[in-house]
């Protein structure tokens, strides 16, 4: 049974990252609340303890990120790494990546839900939507 669960996890992970040309991420990720760029602004105001996680690889993060975001690439997202950046399983957490053609935040958000986090938000539009709407990006 453990082998089957592990195999399913690998298949799912490969599927979430192997978006083919023209494919997009799902409309919703089970166990999460999907938000838009404008809703993130409201969320930050309403939930001052919100943890924002940029699930992109480090080289993308270094090109610019949403203020306050912690870089935790999807490939490094584990129950232990999540616990290192999110104070408790009831702390609100938001995941984003490059946008609708990037599966990194999908994978990270699913890992958080599986690990028992209860207030998981997913920004499907990612940094692409954020920048397209003229919202500020931190550039190191």
Secondary structure by P-SEA (a helix, b strand, c coil): caaaaaaaaaaaaaaaaccccccccccccccbbbbcaaaaaaaaaacccbbbbccccaaaaaacccccbbbbccccccaaaaaacccccccbbbbbccccccaaaaaaaaaaaaacccbbbbccccaaaaaaaccccccc
